[in-house]
């Protein structure tokens, strides 16, 4: 199987997913994050603009700052744990 196995986390909810390299972009990851949030928090009704307010952080236990803001899909590697944060402006 090619592609990346990744994990999303939001609070205490954690889920694994798979994405093919040709589909790997920050925009696509944010859309996957929107799907994750809507699936696990259906009563929140966060709306269509949610993707504009999602921040993705990569867990890096070797860093002083464990959460590293993802600026580009190039920062993603196999097995990454990505934390979903919804910005306050939402």
N, C-alpha and C positions, 0 to 999 in steps of 0.2 A: 504494500500500500504506500503510495507516495503522498506527499503533503505533510502538513503539520498537525500534530495532536496538541491542543491547547486546552486551558481551563479558564472559565470565567468565575469570578467570585463577586458577590455583592452581599455585604453583611455576613450572615452565617450560611448563605446559600452558595453552593459550589457545584459546577457542572462542567464536564468535559465535552469537547466538540472537536471536529476535524475540518480542516480547510485546505483546499488545494493551492499550491503555490501560485498558479495563474490567477486565482481569485483573491490573493492576499493584498489588501490595500487598507489604509486607515479608514477610508469610507466604508468598506465592506465589514471591517471589524466593528465599527460603530453600529452598523445595521444589525449585525449579529448580537451586539450588546442590547440594542433596543428589543429585539425578539426575546432575549433572555429576561430582561426586566419585565416585559409584558407577560411572559409566560409565568414567572414566579410572583408577580405582584399585579394580578389582573384587576383588582378592585381599585387600583390607584388611578387608572385612566389618565395617563400622562400625555397623551396626544401625539400628533404627527411631528411636532417640533423637538421631540425628545433627543433625536440624534445630534442636534445642534448643541445640546447641553451635556452630552456625555464626555467625560474625561476617562481615558484608559491609562492605568498605571501597571507597569510590570513589576512583579515581586523580584527583588534581587537581594537575597540574604547576605551576600558578600559585601554589600555597600553599607555605608554609614546610614544613608537614607534608603531604607528597604524598598520603598515605593518610588519607582522611576517613571516620570510622565512619558508616555509614548508620543513621539512627534512624527514618526514615520513607520511604515510597515517593515522597513529594513531592520528595525530594532527587535523584531519578533523572531524567535527561534523555537525549535521543537521543544515541547514540554512547558512552555511559558505559562505562568499563572498570571492572569490579567484581572486587576481589580477595577470594577466599574464604579465610577463616582458621578453623580449627577450634580452639576454646578448649581450654586445657590441662586443664580439668576433665573432659574426655571420656575 
